[in-house]
Amino acid sequence: MIVPPAAKPRPKRVRGPDLGIDVDPRESTWQQLTWQEKLRRVAFTLGTGVGISVLLHATVLIALGLWIYQLPRENVVDTYIADWFDASHLPANTKGKRKPVGLPVNITAVPSTGGPGSAKTPPKEVAPVAGPGPGVKPVNVGQGAFGNRGVGTGGKGSGNGAGGGGTGLEGLGGSNDSQRAVKAGLAWLARQQNSDGKWELHQGYPDPGFKVIRTDTGATALALLAFLGTNATHLEGEHAAVVRKGLKWLVDTQDPNTGDLHDQRQEEGRQPAFYAHAMATLVLCETLALTDDETYRVPAEKAVRYLLDSQHPDLGGWKYRPISRQMNGDLSVTGWALMALHTARIAGINVGEGEFERASQFLDSVQEQRGARYKYEPHDPPQRVTAALTAEGLLCRQWMGWPKDHPPMVDGVQFLLTPENRAEWSGGRRNVYGWYYTAQMLHNLGGEPWETWYPPVRDLVVKNQLIGGGGKGNDVRGSWHPTQPPGAGEEYGDKAGRLYVTVMCLLILETPYRHKPLYAE
């Protein structure tokens, strides 16, 4: 058996004089070490403590990471600022430099410039501003709300039961030229329909929209709205087969449980989601109202219910996904949602008064000058007021029951008619999004504001429709170019593409007969 030699006793450690570091006299005296050797020994001595500290911090971070990972996945959405929010509201110096970020969907950005996408801190809940005038009393939709739509196909007016009657096209504010433009535009849309019945924003024709805002539901709903605006339904007319296929695709896409119509449900929370759902809800409600075809009642009711369930429970707005108390709505999405609910009432679908009361509170939160001007989100500064959002806000107020002579309504109309807001088909000035809302709002009022504003805009739109180009790969005849000229930022033409701009132009031209004026005697 081998016996190891006895271990030599370890010399007693002494304290070095320089840095207070214990050294071993058996190896070397501290004073005799070079500065490099001293540094190595200091590092070795400190290393143990640093290592323990790193280990403890790493353990804490790993634990936090595992806890966050286990949170419900519906609370997190991967958001591309450049694509899923309205880039026109971002600071100019961020264009072309935006990168993907992850945002909790129950935290809405409070932008320093008043628009989405430039987040600083989570929002505080915005207390609604007291309304300046009459209470909420949604307008009486009555009978015949769509009674003039037959004029769009050369008829005397039809739709939505009794009260059709009708007036000639020119008497309503249209013209033969505008109707020829509508016919050519609908023919272009019919040629773009896919074999399965849907339309697409992002491909299939020259100058489509960005792929990242793809929504086939939105594209299909927009196209169908243009057809329905002329009373072209799935039951009769030149485009009956086109409309029938589009409606079938839309209904087949709907989630049978929730009623959600957005086709990209795995990406719920993206910018197009609730625009698409609201537009598709509008289509189903219009179809039901125009035709009384009960086939569409259940899908329309489910879509309306999903829309109502997605409203802010207190502040009344809508955003890109079902909204929570920690989020803020925006006026752009809310306008489409309220248009769908207004049409639901026309179709005989019940919408409770509470939803309109809350929506009115949201409008209060985005108003300026006691309701004569409107901005995008509640936290936006007054400088963020625009003509387009003002027209949209006032149109919503009309649905809520504001009288035509209510002072903020009169003031807002005068603002829209000022030279600075005059419609122009030029770079940075074209705004078919804003004109769409202005046309509807002024049409409801009638009289001099409508007669002064609409004919020049109508003729501008007609004049700039493309009448040539029909070869393979260049089918643009009857459409409108999305970026020639480049529109105003909030128009969104460059991002949503040719189909979107074409439909918005068609809806502007159809305004005289899409709805009967709300304030008509």
Backbone torsions as a table, in degrees:
resi	resn	phi	psi	omega
1	MET	NA	131.2	-179.0
2	ILE	-91.4	126.9	179.1
3	VAL	-102.5	121.3	-179.8
4	PRO	-66.3	149.1	178.0
5	PRO	-65.2	150.4	179.5
6	ALA	-62.3	137.0	179.7
7	ALA	-67.2	138.6	177.7
8	LYS	-74.1	138.4	179.3
9	PRO	-64.7	137.3	-179.5
10	ARG	-75.0	125.7	-179.3
11	PRO	-57.3	150.4	177.5
12	LYS	-66.1	134.2	-177.9
13	ARG	-75.3	142.6	177.6
14	VAL	-116.1	162.7	-176.3
15	ARG	-97.0	122.6	177.7
16	GLY	-67.7	149.0	-172.6
17	PRO	-81.4	-18.8	-168.8
18	ASP	-85.3	-58.1	-171.0
19	LEU	-116.6	7.6	-179.6
20	GLY	73.0	26.5	-177.4
21	ILE	-101.9	130.4	177.0
22	ASP	-68.2	132.9	177.8
23	VAL	-126.9	163.5	-176.4
24	ASP	-104.5	114.0	-176.7
25	PRO	-65.1	-18.8	179.2
26	ARG	-70.5	-23.2	-178.5
27	GLU	-91.1	-44.8	-178.4
28	SER	-177.0	153.7	172.3
29	THR	-80.6	144.5	-175.4
30	TRP	-58.7	-38.0	-176.1
31	GLN	-68.0	-23.9	-175.8
32	GLN	-86.3	-9.0	-178.1
33	LEU	-73.3	146.6	171.2
34	THR	-74.3	165.0	-178.8
35	TRP	-65.0	-30.9	177.8
36	GLN	-66.3	-41.9	179.6
37	GLU	-66.1	-39.8	177.0
38	LYS	-60.2	-42.4	-178.8
39	LEU	-63.3	-42.1	179.3
40	ARG	-62.4	-41.1	-178.5
41	ARG	-70.2	-37.3	175.7
42	VAL	-60.8	-46.1	-178.5
43	ALA	-61.7	-40.4	-179.2
44	PHE	-66.1	-41.7	-178.4
45	THR	-66.0	-44.5	-179.9
46	LEU	-72.1	-25.7	-173.8
47	GLY	-57.2	-37.0	-178.5
48	THR	-61.2	-46.2	-179.9
49	GLY	-66.2	-42.7	179.3
50	VAL	-62.5	-42.1	-179.3
51	GLY	-60.4	-43.0	178.6
52	ILE	-61.9	-42.7	179.9
53	SER	-62.0	-45.6	179.5
54	VAL	-60.5	-43.1	-179.0
55	LEU	-61.5	-44.6	179.8
56	LEU	-62.9	-45.9	-179.4
57	HIS	-64.6	-39.7	179.8
58	ALA	-63.1	-39.2	179.0
59	THR	-61.6	-43.8	178.9
60	VAL	-62.5	-44.8	-179.4
61	LEU	-63.6	-41.7	179.1
62	ILE	-62.6	-42.2	179.5
63	ALA	-62.0	-44.6	177.5
64	LEU	-61.7	-42.5	-180.0
65	GLY	-61.1	-42.3	178.6
66	LEU	-65.1	-37.4	178.7
67	TRP	-64.5	-44.8	179.6
68	ILE	-64.1	-41.3	-178.1
69	TYR	-61.0	-29.7	-177.8
70	GLN	-82.9	-3.7	175.5
71	LEU	-62.5	151.8	178.3
72	PRO	-56.9	134.1	-174.6
73	ARG	-66.5	-22.8	180.0
74	GLU	-69.4	-9.0	179.0
75	ASN	-86.6	-0.8	-177.2
76	VAL	-128.8	137.1	176.5
77	VAL	-135.6	132.4	175.5
78	ASP	-81.8	118.1	-170.4
79	THR	-117.2	127.1	171.1
80	TYR	-94.9	109.2	-176.5
81	ILE	-55.0	-40.7	-174.5
82	ALA	-68.0	-24.1	-169.3
83	ASP	-116.5	-30.4	-173.5
84	TRP	-97.8	-12.6	173.3
85	PHE	-113.6	165.1	-179.3
86	ASP	-74.4	105.7	-174.1
87	ALA	-65.4	-18.0	-179.0
88	SER	-68.3	-16.6	-179.7
89	HIS	-96.4	2.2	-179.9
90	LEU	-86.4	153.8	174.4
91	PRO	-57.1	143.7	-175.2
92	ALA	-60.8	-33.0	-175.3
93	ASN	-76.1	-0.1	176.6
94	THR	-96.9	-8.9	-176.3
95	LYS	-65.4	131.7	179.9
96	GLY	80.4	-1.5	-177.2
97	LYS	-121.8	4.9	-174.3
98	ARG	-78.1	143.0	-178.7
99	LYS	-124.6	159.9	178.6
100	PRO	-62.5	139.1	173.8
101	VAL	-135.1	159.6	174.9
102	GLY	-105.6	124.4	179.4
103	LEU	-121.8	134.6	169.6
104	PRO	-62.1	133.0	-174.9
105	VAL	-74.2	-13.6	177.3
106	ASN	-90.4	15.0	173.0
107	ILE	-126.8	115.9	179.1
108	THR	-96.5	135.0	-177.5
109	ALA	-62.8	139.3	170.5
110	VAL	-103.8	98.7	-171.0
111	PRO	-76.4	144.8	177.1
112	SER	-70.8	-23.9	-179.6
113	THR	-102.4	3.1	176.7
114	GLY	91.5	8.0	179.1
115	GLY	-132.4	168.2	-177.9
116	PRO	-70.2	151.1	172.1
117	GLY	100.6	-5.6	177.9
118	SER	-120.7	63.0	-168.5
119	ALA	-70.8	142.4	172.0
120	LYS	-119.7	-57.4	-177.8
121	THR	-140.2	159.9	175.6
122	PRO	-61.5	151.5	-175.9
123	PRO	-78.2	152.0	165.1
124	LYS	-86.2	152.9	175.6
125	GLU	-67.8	133.9	-175.6
126	VAL	-90.7	120.5	176.6
127	ALA	-72.0	127.5	-178.9
128	PRO	-60.3	140.3	175.9
129	VAL	-77.1	139.6	179.9
130	ALA	-58.9	131.9	-179.3
131	GLY	-62.0	144.5	-173.8
132	PRO	-85.2	-10.1	-171.7
133	GLY	-147.6	-134.8	-172.4
134	PRO	-63.3	153.5	177.3
135	GLY	-71.3	-179.8	-177.1
136	VAL	-83.1	121.5	174.9
137	LYS	-145.7	90.0	-176.9
138	PRO	-49.9	140.1	-173.8
139	VAL	-60.9	153.1	176.3
140	ASN	-75.3	111.8	-177.7
141	VAL	-75.3	-26.1	173.8
142	GLY	56.0	-155.8	178.6
143	GLN	-108.8	150.0	175.5
144	GLY	76.7	22.7	179.8
145	ALA	-60.1	-30.2	177.3
146	PHE	-103.3	22.0	-170.6
147	GLY	-64.4	-17.7	-178.8
148	ASN	-97.9	2.7	-174.0
149	ARG	-65.3	-26.4	177.7
150	GLY	-62.1	-24.1	177.2
151	VAL	-60.7	-28.7	179.9
152	GLY	-66.3	-16.7	176.6
153	THR	-117.8	18.8	177.1
154	GLY	89.7	3.5	-180.0
155	GLY	-87.5	-171.7	-178.1
156	LYS	-99.3	7.5	-179.6
157	GLY	110.2	134.7	178.8
158	SER	-160.2	179.7	174.2
159	GLY	103.6	143.2	175.8
160	ASN	58.0	42.9	171.4
161	GLY	75.1	-142.5	-173.2
162	ALA	-69.1	165.7	175.0
163	GLY	89.1	15.3	-178.5
164	GLY	-62.6	-70.3	178.6
165	GLY	57.4	-103.5	174.6
166	GLY	107.7	159.3	180.0
167	THR	-134.7	157.0	178.5
168	GLY	-59.9	156.1	-175.6
169	LEU	-56.4	-47.5	-177.2
170	GLU	-67.5	-31.9	177.6
171	GLY	-66.1	-23.7	179.1
172	LEU	-88.2	-16.2	-178.8
173	GLY	119.4	-1.5	177.9
174	GLY	-88.1	-172.7	177.9
175	SER	-153.1	162.9	177.5
176	ASN	-61.9	-38.2	178.5
177	ASP	-64.1	-41.4	-179.3
178	SER	-66.9	-34.1	-179.8
179	GLN	-73.4	-33.3	173.8
180	ARG	-64.3	-38.2	177.9
181	ALA	-64.7	-40.4	178.1
182	VAL	-62.7	-44.3	-179.7
183	LYS	-60.9	-43.5	179.0
184	ALA	-66.6	-37.5	179.2
185	GLY	-66.5	-41.2	177.8
186	LEU	-65.8	-36.3	177.3
187	ALA	-63.3	-39.6	177.3
188	TRP	-63.1	-44.0	179.0
189	LEU	-61.1	-41.7	-179.6
190	ALA	-60.7	-36.7	-179.6
191	ARG	-72.0	-19.2	-177.9
192	GLN	-92.3	-5.4	-178.3
193	GLN	-67.5	135.8	176.4
194	ASN	-74.3	162.8	-177.4
195	SER	-63.4	-26.2	179.7
196	ASP	-86.2	0.1	175.1
197	GLY	104.7	-11.2	-176.9
198	LYS	-93.4	168.3	169.1
199	TRP	-118.4	164.7	-179.8
200	GLU	-131.6	143.8	175.9
201	LEU	-82.9	-31.7	-163.0
202	HIS	-101.8	-0.6	-178.6
203	GLN	-167.2	164.7	173.0
204	GLY	110.7	-6.3	-176.6
205	TYR	-162.8	166.6	-179.4
206	PRO	-63.0	144.4	175.4
207	ASP	55.3	55.3	176.2
208	PRO	-76.9	-176.2	178.8
209	GLY	-83.7	177.3	178.5
210	PHE	-66.9	141.6	179.3
211	LYS	-63.5	-29.8	-175.6
212	VAL	-73.3	-12.0	174.5
213	ILE	-108.0	26.0	179.2
214	ARG	-54.4	130.3	168.1
215	THR	-155.1	104.0	179.3
216	ASP	-69.9	-29.3	173.7
217	THR	-62.2	-46.8	179.9
218	GLY	-62.0	-44.5	-179.7
219	ALA	-63.3	-44.1	-178.9
220	THR	-65.7	-42.4	179.1
221	ALA	-63.6	-43.8	178.8
222	LEU	-59.3	-48.1	-178.8
223	ALA	-61.1	-43.7	-178.9
224	LEU	-66.2	-34.9	176.4
225	LEU	-60.1	-38.6	179.1
226	ALA	-65.4	-41.5	177.7
227	PHE	-67.1	-47.7	-178.7
228	LEU	-60.9	-29.1	-178.8
229	GLY	-62.1	-21.3	177.7
230	THR	-103.7	14.4	-177.0
231	ASN	70.8	19.4	175.3
232	ALA	-83.9	105.3	-176.8
233	THR	-111.7	-176.7	178.5
234	HIS	-77.2	-6.5	-175.8
235	LEU	-99.4	-27.0	-176.6
236	GLU	-157.4	163.5	176.3
237	GLY	104.2	169.3	-176.5
238	GLU	-58.2	-33.8	-174.1
239	HIS	-108.9	24.8	-176.5
240	ALA	-58.3	-43.3	-178.9
241	ALA	-65.4	-38.9	178.3
242	VAL	-62.1	-47.8	-179.1
243	VAL	-65.1	-40.5	-178.9
244	ARG	-61.2	-44.6	179.3
245	LYS	-65.7	-39.9	179.0
246	GLY	-64.8	-42.7	179.0
247	LEU	-64.5	-39.9	179.3
248	LYS	-62.6	-44.2	179.1
249	TRP	-60.6	-41.2	-177.4
250	LEU	-63.7	-48.0	-179.0
251	VAL	-65.5	-39.8	179.2
252	ASP	-65.2	-24.1	-178.8
253	THR	-81.0	-22.0	-174.6
254	GLN	-64.3	138.6	173.0
255	ASP	-69.9	118.4	-174.4
256	PRO	-67.0	-19.2	-177.9
257	ASN	-90.4	-48.9	-176.0
258	THR	-92.1	-26.7	-174.0
259	GLY	90.7	-1.8	-179.3
260	ASP	-63.2	131.7	-177.8
261	LEU	-103.9	-5.8	-177.9
262	HIS	-69.0	130.7	-174.3
263	ASP	-78.7	-18.2	-178.1
264	GLN	-106.4	56.6	-173.2
265	ARG	-65.8	-23.4	176.8
266	GLN	-68.9	-11.2	178.6
267	GLU	-120.3	33.9	179.1
268	GLU	-56.3	137.5	-177.4
269	GLY	109.0	-14.2	174.3
270	ARG	-70.5	160.0	-175.7
271	GLN	-53.7	-42.9	-174.6
272	PRO	-72.5	-13.7	-166.5
273	ALA	-56.1	-54.1	-175.0
274	PHE	-86.0	-23.3	167.4
275	TYR	-58.3	-48.3	-177.0
276	ALA	-62.0	-46.2	-178.5
277	HIS	-63.9	-44.2	-179.1
278	ALA	-63.5	-42.5	178.9
279	MET	-63.5	-41.9	-179.8
280	ALA	-68.3	-36.8	174.8
281	THR	-61.4	-41.8	177.1
282	LEU	-58.6	-42.9	179.5
283	VAL	-61.6	-48.1	-177.9
284	LEU	-63.7	-39.8	179.5
285	CYS	-68.7	-40.0	177.6
286	GLU	-64.5	-42.7	179.4
287	THR	-60.1	-44.8	178.9
288	LEU	-62.8	-43.3	-178.6
289	ALA	-68.2	-38.0	-177.1
290	LEU	-74.1	-34.5	-169.2
291	THR	-115.5	-14.9	-173.3
292	ASP	56.7	25.9	178.8
293	ASP	-81.0	107.5	-175.0
294	GLU	-65.7	-10.9	176.0
295	THR	-55.5	-30.8	-172.6
296	TYR	-100.2	2.2	-177.9
297	ARG	-68.6	-50.6	-178.1
298	VAL	-62.9	-47.9	176.2
299	PRO	-58.2	-38.4	179.8
300	ALA	-67.5	-42.1	-179.9
301	GLU	-65.3	-39.9	177.5
302	LYS	-63.9	-41.6	-179.8
303	ALA	-64.7	-39.9	178.3
304	VAL	-65.4	-41.9	-179.7
305	ARG	-62.5	-42.2	178.8
306	TYR	-63.1	-37.4	178.1
307	LEU	-64.1	-44.6	-179.6
308	LEU	-67.3	-38.8	179.2
309	ASP	-67.4	-17.1	-176.1
310	SER	-97.4	-0.8	179.3
311	GLN	-73.8	150.0	175.8
312	HIS	-58.4	127.9	-173.4
313	PRO	-66.1	-19.5	-179.8
314	ASP	-118.5	-49.5	-170.8
315	LEU	-91.0	-11.9	164.6
316	GLY	85.9	1.0	-178.9
317	GLY	-93.8	178.2	175.6
318	TRP	-126.4	154.8	178.0
319	LYS	-136.0	-150.8	-173.5
320	TYR	-83.1	-2.7	-179.8
321	ARG	-159.1	169.0	174.1
322	PRO	-48.7	131.6	-164.3
323	ILE	-100.4	144.8	178.4
324	SER	-108.7	174.5	-177.7
325	ARG	-66.5	-21.6	-179.1
326	GLN	-87.7	0.2	-178.9
327	MET	-104.8	162.7	171.5
328	ASN	-115.4	144.4	172.6
329	GLY	-80.5	176.0	171.0
330	ASP	-132.6	155.5	-173.3
331	LEU	-69.4	-30.2	-176.8
332	SER	-65.1	-50.6	178.1
333	VAL	-67.8	-41.0	-177.6
334	THR	-60.9	-36.9	178.9
335	GLY	-60.5	-44.7	178.1
336	TRP	-65.8	-39.0	179.4
337	ALA	-62.7	-44.4	-179.7
338	LEU	-68.6	-33.3	175.6
339	MET	-62.5	-40.9	177.8
340	ALA	-64.5	-40.9	-179.8
341	LEU	-69.8	-37.1	175.0
342	HIS	-60.1	-43.2	180.0
343	THR	-70.9	-32.3	175.7
344	ALA	-59.4	-40.3	177.8
345	ARG	-64.3	-39.7	177.0
346	ILE	-61.1	-35.4	-178.9
347	ALA	-81.3	-0.4	178.5
348	GLY	85.8	17.3	177.4
349	ILE	-93.6	129.2	-175.3
350	ASN	-72.6	132.1	173.1
351	VAL	-127.4	121.4	-175.2
352	GLY	-66.3	155.7	-180.0
353	GLU	-66.0	-30.7	-178.0
354	GLY	-60.5	-37.0	179.4
355	GLU	-63.8	-39.5	178.8
356	PHE	-72.5	-34.6	176.6
357	GLU	-61.1	-46.4	180.0
358	ARG	-66.8	-38.9	177.6
359	ALA	-62.0	-36.7	177.2
360	SER	-64.9	-37.0	176.4
361	GLN	-63.4	-38.7	177.1
362	PHE	-63.7	-43.5	178.6
363	LEU	-59.7	-37.7	175.7
364	ASP	-59.5	-35.8	-175.3
365	SER	-75.7	-17.3	179.8
366	VAL	-112.6	11.2	-180.0
367	GLN	-90.6	157.3	169.4
368	GLU	-132.4	160.0	178.2
369	GLN	52.4	48.4	174.8
370	ARG	58.1	29.6	174.6
371	GLY	102.4	5.9	179.8
372	ALA	-89.7	-14.1	178.8
373	ARG	-136.2	157.2	-178.0
374	TYR	-141.4	150.4	180.0
375	LYS	-126.5	-179.2	-169.7
376	TYR	-77.8	-52.5	-176.8
377	GLU	-129.1	159.0	-176.8
378	PRO	-57.1	-35.5	-175.7
379	HIS	-84.3	-4.2	-178.8
380	ASP	-65.3	142.3	176.6
381	PRO	-72.2	164.0	-179.0
382	PRO	-56.8	-27.7	-179.3
383	GLN	-65.2	-13.9	-179.0
384	ARG	-84.8	1.9	174.8
385	VAL	-61.2	137.4	175.2
386	THR	-133.4	163.3	177.3
387	ALA	-65.7	-41.0	-178.3
388	ALA	-62.6	-47.1	-179.2
389	LEU	-69.5	-32.6	175.8
390	THR	-63.9	-44.2	177.1
391	ALA	-61.3	-41.6	179.8
392	GLU	-65.3	-45.3	179.3
393	GLY	-61.6	-42.8	179.9
394	LEU	-67.8	-35.7	175.7
395	LEU	-62.7	-42.3	176.1
396	CYS	-61.5	-39.9	178.1
397	ARG	-63.1	-35.6	177.2
398	GLN	-62.8	-43.1	177.5
399	TRP	-62.9	-29.5	-179.1
400	MET	-81.0	-6.6	174.2
401	GLY	107.6	9.1	175.5
402	TRP	-62.2	134.9	175.4
403	PRO	-71.9	155.5	-175.5
404	LYS	-65.7	-24.9	-178.8
405	ASP	-97.8	12.0	176.6
406	HIS	-62.5	128.9	-172.7
407	PRO	-50.7	-45.6	177.7
408	PRO	-62.6	-30.9	176.2
409	MET	-65.4	-46.6	179.3
410	VAL	-62.0	-44.1	179.8
411	ASP	-62.9	-43.5	-179.6
412	GLY	-63.9	-39.3	177.9
413	VAL	-62.6	-43.4	178.4
414	GLN	-61.0	-37.5	176.3
415	PHE	-60.9	-43.0	-178.8
416	LEU	-68.3	-23.7	-177.5
417	LEU	-94.2	2.6	-179.8
418	THR	-70.0	155.1	179.6
419	PRO	-55.6	-35.4	-178.5
420	GLU	-64.4	-22.3	179.7
421	ASN	-106.0	13.3	179.1
422	ARG	-63.8	137.5	-178.6
423	ALA	-70.4	131.6	176.8
424	GLU	-138.4	141.3	175.8
425	TRP	-94.5	73.0	-176.7
426	SER	-145.2	165.8	-176.7
427	GLY	-56.0	126.3	178.9
428	GLY	78.4	-5.9	-176.9
429	ARG	-112.1	-31.9	178.5
430	ARG	-61.8	134.6	-177.6
431	ASN	-151.5	76.8	-176.9
432	VAL	-65.9	-25.0	175.1
433	TYR	-63.9	-49.7	179.4
434	GLY	-67.5	-39.4	-179.6
435	TRP	-65.5	-32.5	177.8
436	TYR	-58.7	-45.8	179.4
437	TYR	-74.4	-40.1	-179.8
438	THR	-62.7	-40.8	-179.9
439	ALA	-60.8	-45.7	-179.3
440	GLN	-64.4	-45.0	-176.1
441	MET	-64.7	-44.7	179.8
442	LEU	-71.0	-32.4	177.8
443	HIS	-63.5	-37.9	176.4
444	ASN	-61.8	-36.8	-178.8
445	LEU	-75.7	-38.2	-177.1
446	GLY	66.8	-165.0	176.4
447	GLY	68.8	-155.8	-172.9
448	GLU	-61.8	-42.4	179.4
449	PRO	-57.0	-45.1	179.7
450	TRP	-66.5	-46.4	-175.9
451	GLU	-69.5	-24.3	178.3
452	THR	-83.2	-41.5	-172.3
453	TRP	-84.6	-42.7	-166.7
454	TYR	-71.2	-48.1	-174.8
455	PRO	-55.4	-43.7	177.8
456	PRO	-62.9	-37.8	178.7
457	VAL	-68.1	-44.9	176.7
458	ARG	-54.5	-47.5	-177.8
459	ASP	-68.8	-33.4	175.6
460	LEU	-61.5	-45.9	-178.5
461	VAL	-63.7	-45.7	180.0
462	VAL	-61.3	-44.0	-176.0
463	LYS	-61.3	-30.5	-173.4
464	ASN	-101.4	10.5	172.6
465	GLN	-72.2	142.0	179.9
466	LEU	-80.6	125.7	-177.2
467	ILE	-108.9	-5.4	177.6
468	GLY	-117.1	173.9	177.9
469	GLY	87.0	104.5	-179.8
470	GLY	-147.9	5.2	-179.1
471	GLY	-72.5	168.7	179.8
472	LYS	-60.5	129.0	-178.8
473	GLY	81.9	-1.9	179.9
474	ASN	-138.1	41.1	-177.6
475	ASP	-82.1	92.3	179.7
476	VAL	-123.9	-1.7	-175.8
477	ARG	-64.1	120.1	-178.3
478	GLY	97.4	-3.9	-179.4
479	SER	-102.9	-178.4	175.1
480	TRP	-124.5	140.7	-178.0
481	HIS	-75.6	134.9	-175.7
482	PRO	-76.6	-20.2	-174.9
483	THR	-131.4	11.8	176.8
484	GLN	-123.0	91.2	4.0
485	PRO	-84.8	167.1	173.8
486	PRO	-65.9	132.6	-177.8
487	GLY	-82.0	179.6	174.3
488	ALA	-63.2	156.5	-176.0
489	GLY	-56.2	-43.1	-176.5
490	GLU	-77.1	-6.9	175.4
491	GLU	-66.8	-37.7	175.9
492	TYR	71.7	16.1	-176.8
493	GLY	-62.9	-39.3	-178.1
494	ASP	-66.6	-29.1	-177.3
495	LYS	-89.4	-39.0	-176.7
496	ALA	-88.2	-21.2	168.8
497	GLY	88.2	-171.4	-169.3
498	ARG	-63.5	-43.9	-177.1
499	LEU	-62.4	-44.4	179.6
500	TYR	-60.4	-49.4	-178.5
501	VAL	-63.6	-39.8	179.3
502	THR	-62.4	-45.2	179.7
503	VAL	-64.1	-42.4	-179.9
504	MET	-62.2	-38.7	176.8
505	CYS	-64.6	-41.3	178.4
506	LEU	-64.2	-41.2	179.7
507	LEU	-65.5	-35.1	174.9
508	ILE	-63.1	-45.0	-179.3
509	LEU	-68.5	-26.5	179.5
510	GLU	-84.7	-7.4	-174.8
511	THR	-50.9	-42.7	-176.3
512	PRO	-56.4	-26.7	-176.6
513	TYR	-125.0	1.1	178.1
514	ARG	-62.7	-46.0	178.8
515	HIS	-133.5	150.9	168.1
516	LYS	-74.9	144.4	-178.8
517	PRO	-58.0	139.2	-178.5
518	LEU	-64.0	-31.6	-174.5
519	TYR	-100.4	14.4	179.8
520	ALA	-63.8	145.7	177.9
521	GLU	-63.9	NA	NA
